[in-house]
Amino acid sequence: MNYREANKLLYSLINYERNKTKYHDFKLEKFKHFLTEISHPERRLNNVVLVAGTKGKGSTATMLASSLTACGIKTGLFTSPHLLSWQERIRVDNRTIPTKEFCEILSSLLPLIRKHKLTFFETLTAVAFLYFLKEKTEWTILEVGLGGRLDATNVVSPTLSIITRIGFDHTELLGEDLILIAKEKAGIIHPQSTVITFQQIPEVLAVIKEAAQKNGGEVITENLICPETIKLHRLGSEFKIKNSPLSFFLPLLGEHQVENTELVLSSLARIKKDDNRITWEKVREGLAHTYVPARCELISSQPEIMVDCAHNIDSSQALKEVIKKILKKRAIFVFGVAKDKKVFEMLSILSAVGDYFVFTQAKHPRALNIEELTLHAEKLNLKFTTAKTVSQAIKKAIARQRKEIIVITGSFYVVGEGMRYLRRRQIET
């Protein structure tokens, strides 16, 4: 199987990232039967960490993997969704899975994929498991796809469970009740596992603590970062941690990323008790070399363009704070979003820093059509225009830009298409 054939197969599978379903239609039994037939790779992975939450999962998982790698610990990382290539989802020591390796594993699984009718996400999860086993990773970091309790990653028995900030997202699947959402996220808490989180809102933290208590686990909410040392700027964040003279630098913009770092440092402090390879000097190096694409990422200076995968209320608020407090600019937004999002609320938040919007939609079945976007914009009295494609939207934004920063946001898919276009544009010029 070559790359093209692998790509064709993957996109022929049921894909709940692209097609709407009901959350409780998800079943783990089918995937578990499949795993039985390949000798349970999920049981043979070393030191698994599950990362769930509403926002910050990918950044937290990537920071933790980068830090462990810097400490000389071979680390596997599985994240989702991807921006440009499915290979982004599967990494060992910051390197994406080679095409040849991916195609070989996928080919070996093909009869069973068809037999058990695996989904797109289940297939990629299985490939990741087998690749990490082949590479003999010492730690395996898995970002949970959706929810927690019923996610394909939740077939493992984690050493650590990390829960990032919980808020409202995927409400058409998980519901509008924050407590119920928290219960689904807390489904990644397994017997005797340690749970790393921070001071969530009281109702959410109570759910996490109750789930841990039922499973004989421990909840850690310790914050190692000294708040008075935090400095935020357009290159990233600087801070110090307790009981260390070192200054840390994180090349990710925004106070919300410092919050995610709290979880990473708490996790590493726990791991450090049993592994003397973990040193704050090496962790410092790992954080400084962390790269998470399209998280308040400045990808062009002429014209000035930032991309950010904000796709819910919480992440829109975080993006607004970065633009207002760190960049200190007004914005022209290239904006497209999925049908199931709280669009009015997201636009209301971004309008506080946005002078103009160019509405568009990704080439994706779940994309909200432009007509509905404009209805929300009219209710908010926004200044806007529309464009049929993301590339056309970017061209319109560039033509209008004066001193503002262009921000491409609203969904992973809009951002991914925008990044592809800007790469082609750079090559052409």
Summary of the structure (lengths in Angstrom):
residues: 429
radius of gyration: 21.1
end to end distance: 35.2
largest distance: 59.7
contacts: 1503
relative contact order: 0.12
helix: 46%
strand: 17%
